[in-house]
Amino acid sequence: MNKIFERGKSKRAQEEMVGFVVIIVIVSVIILVLLGFLLRSPDTSTVENYEVESFIQASLQYTSDCKDYLEFLAVDDLIVLCQEGGICGDGRNSCEVLNNTLMGLIETGWPVSNQSAVKGYKFDILVEEEGMLMLEKGNKTGNYKGAFQAFAKRGNDYEVSLKIYS
């Protein structure tokens, strides 16, 4: 009777070992599946066209620190003032204020570095299809996302464009 008891004990131990191995295999498969999902997730560090377009639209509505007689000017109004050769209410050159404001916005929104998705940018303002202002920094690569925004004020057509190189 003692041998039968030992055989039952041995089989139970083998069954427990097989059960343990099955649990380890199941957990390993689950971990591999989760790891596969994590590695396949889309790269969120890339730049998309709609982000560039939204940035341009928001930038044109940004209120600068250049004041005319009544109020502080939005960037789109500051572009018009600069093109007309006007000055801010405090005597500063409107084109210098425009340049500084845009540089601050672009540097904050699209910091250029080798570690980021943004390797460079080119920002242009055209008036009646002639260049008025161009800001650029970093490397121009073959891969870029871009957008433009056109508007008309005081009888002139303006086009603002931005290319973000990645």
Buried (B, 14 or more C-beta within 10 A) or exposed (E): EEEEEEEEEEEEEEEEEEEEEEEEEEEEEEEEEEEEEEEEEEEEEEBEEEBBBEBBEEBBEBBBEBBBEEEBBBBBBBBBBBBEEBBBEEEBBBBEBBBBBBEEBBEEBBBBEEEEBBBBBBBBBBBEEEEBBEBBBBEEEEEBBBBBBEEEEEEBEBBBBBBBBB
